[in-house]
Amino acid sequence: MSAATQPLAAAAERPVLSVRGAVKRFGSVLALDGVDLQVRRGEILALLGDNGAGKSTLIKCISGLHHLDSGSIQLDGLETAIRSPADARFAGIETVYQDLALFDNLTPAQNFFAGREIAGPAWLPRGLRFLKKRTMDAEARQVISRLKVTLPKLDVVVAKMSGGQRQAIAVARSTVFARKVVILDEPTAALGLREARQVLNLVATLRDQGNAVIMITHNMEHVVELADRAMVLRQGRKVGELTPNSNNKQDLVAMIVGA
């Protein structure tokens, strides 16, 4: 390897997100007890655990909904203070929760840029700028095409779309602004087989295009199919990590239930 390519290789190996010694309490309940997590670009990390294991608390700390009581979060090797969802988004972390948080009366492009509309000219005060609808529509169309998402016309409001299409819109929206990490909370929950397959293909595309993806799921078949690594939490602690395959699926299940 030449001297010129060494920094590039090092950047590829370095975790884009590192959580070290994460501790979070809710009163007398210790929800996270010294949890470490790492994820790299072009990697899907499956975050596993039974209900109450600490998965949701951990991603909410990463995404700024909760604050760690102790521990650190690093992005590209630099410690980052994340005190709000706005901080997380500014840092390049986007999260798609199970409720999707879509506006049913808006189109996909309008949902993509809700609260972050593109407007101009820049010299006018923000409240007097004109929305650049064509620019936003073109960017939304480009993202949908790049991620190979199948949707009806872009001028259709999301209330008229299927569950799988709505999930795909929420995931695609996250990639518009996610410069570092995309977090997916049960992305195939309550979807039929065909719609789940569309979303799984989309998650694989995110990984293949260099995104770092953290996926919470209870579906072990999806873990074996998609995840590059699987990390298990139980009672607020990290209890194991494996490269998932059909031969060690039962090992993952044993770690989840504490067998």
JODALIN-V366067 format. One record per residue. SS is DSSP state (H for helix, E for strand, - for the rest). PHI is phi in degrees with one decimal (none if undefined). NEAR is the number of other C-alpha atoms within 10 Angstrom. Layout:
SS/PHI/NEAR  SS/PHI/NEAR
This chain:
-/none/6  -/-74.9/6  H/-62.2/7  H/-70.6/8  H/-90.1/9  H/-60.9/11  H/-61.5/11  H/-66.1/11  H/-64.5/11  H/-63.9/10  H/-64.5/14  H/-67.4/14  H/-80.0/12  -/-70.1/17  -/-60.0/20  -/-74.9/21  E/-130.7/24  E/-130.5/20  E/-114.1/21  E/-126.4/16  E/60.0/16  E/-68.6/24  E/-126.5/22  E/-142.1/24  E/-116.7/16  E/-121.8/9  -/65.1/7  -/-88.2/6  E/-92.1/9  E/-92.2/14  E/-80.6/23  E/-130.0/27  E/-127.0/18  E/71.5/16  E/-82.8/19  E/-111.2/19  E/-149.1/17  E/-139.5/17  E/-144.9/21  -/-109.8/23  -/-63.9/21  -/69.0/19  E/-138.0/22  E/-106.8/26  E/-104.7/25  E/-85.0/28  E/-104.5/26  E/-116.4/28  -/157.1/28  -/-71.4/18  -/-59.5/13  -/85.6/13  -/-74.4/20  -/116.1/26  H/-61.1/24  H/-64.9/17  H/-62.2/20  H/-63.6/27  H/-70.2/21  H/-71.4/19  H/-71.3/23  H/-66.4/30  -/-92.0/26  -/89.9/20  -/-75.7/17  -/-120.1/17  -/-110.1/20  -/-65.4/23  -/-75.1/13  E/-156.7/14  E/106.5/15  E/-141.6/19  E/-122.2/22  E/-119.6/18  E/-119.4/20  -/52.5/14  -/84.1/13  E/-110.4/12  E/-63.7/13  -/-127.4/15  -/-88.9/17  -/-115.9/23  -/-111.0/16  -/-160.0/17  H/-58.1/19  H/-64.7/15  H/-61.2/15  H/-63.5/23  H/-64.2/20  H/-61.8/14  H/-77.8/19  -/99.2/19  E/-109.9/25  E/-121.8/27  E/-123.9/27  E/-111.9/20  -/-87.0/19  -/-62.7/15  -/-80.3/11  -/67.9/17  -/55.9/10  -/-95.0/20  -/-93.3/15  -/-62.1/14  -/-89.0/13  -/-112.9/16  E/-78.2/20  H/-55.4/29  H/-63.0/26  H/-65.5/22  H/-67.5/22  H/-55.0/27  -/-108.5/17  -/-60.3/14  -/84.1/8  -/-136.2/10  -/-62.4/16  -/-88.0/16  E/-143.0/17  E/-163.3/14  -/-72.2/13  -/-64.3/10  -/-77.7/8  -/-82.4/11  -/-57.2/9  H/-53.9/11  H/-70.3/7  H/-108.4/12  -/-76.2/14  E/-98.0/14  E/-66.5/13  -/-94.8/13  H/-61.4/14  H/-63.5/11  H/-63.9/13  H/-66.9/18  H/-62.2/18  H/-65.8/12  H/-68.6/16  H/-62.3/23  H/-62.9/16  H/-65.7/12  H/-65.0/17  H/-61.6/21  H/-67.9/12  H/-62.6/13  -/-89.8/19  -/59.3/15  -/-89.8/18  -/-97.1/13  -/-134.2/18  -/-68.3/12  -/-55.3/10  -/-70.9/15  -/-93.2/12  -/-88.9/15  E/-71.0/18  H/-69.4/23  H/-60.5/14  H/-93.8/13  -/-104.4/15  -/-75.1/13  H/-60.7/18  H/-67.2/24  H/-66.0/21  H/-64.3/21  H/-62.5/26  H/-62.2/29  H/-63.0/26  H/-63.1/24  H/-67.7/26  H/-62.0/25  H/-58.4/24  H/-63.3/22  H/-77.4/21  H/-61.7/16  H/-117.7/19  -/-80.3/21  -/-84.6/16  -/-120.0/22  E/-140.8/29  E/-112.4/25  E/-110.7/25  E/-119.2/25  E/-100.7/20  -/49.7/16  -/-67.0/25  -/-110.8/24  -/-61.4/15  -/65.4/12  -/-104.9/15  -/-71.9/11  H/-60.0/10  H/-66.0/10  H/-70.0/19  H/-61.7/21  H/-63.1/15  H/-61.7/18  H/-69.6/22  H/-62.1/18  H/-61.8/16  H/-65.6/18  H/-62.3/24  H/-63.0/19  H/-65.0/16  H/-56.0/22  H/-63.0/19  H/-65.4/14  -/-93.7/13  -/95.2/15  -/-77.4/23  E/-91.1/25  E/-123.0/26  E/-111.1/24  E/-124.0/24  E/-87.4/23  -/-156.8/21  -/-104.5/17  -/-91.9/12  H/-69.1/19  H/-64.3/14  H/-67.4/15  H/-62.9/25  H/-63.3/19  H/-71.0/13  H/-108.0/21  -/-75.3/25  -/-81.2/18  E/-142.3/19  E/-128.3/22  E/-116.7/23  E/-112.8/24  E/-109.0/25  E/-147.4/22  -/52.2/19  -/81.4/25  E/-121.8/21  E/-78.7/21  E/-109.6/15  E/172.7/15  E/-153.0/17  E/-141.7/16  -/-87.1/16  -/-71.6/23  -/-154.3/19  -/-65.1/11  -/-82.4/8  -/-112.5/13  H/-58.3/16  H/-68.2/13  H/-64.1/13  H/-64.1/22  H/-61.6/16  H/-62.5/11  H/-65.7/20  H/-62.9/21  H/-91.8/12  -/81.9/12  -/-77.9/7
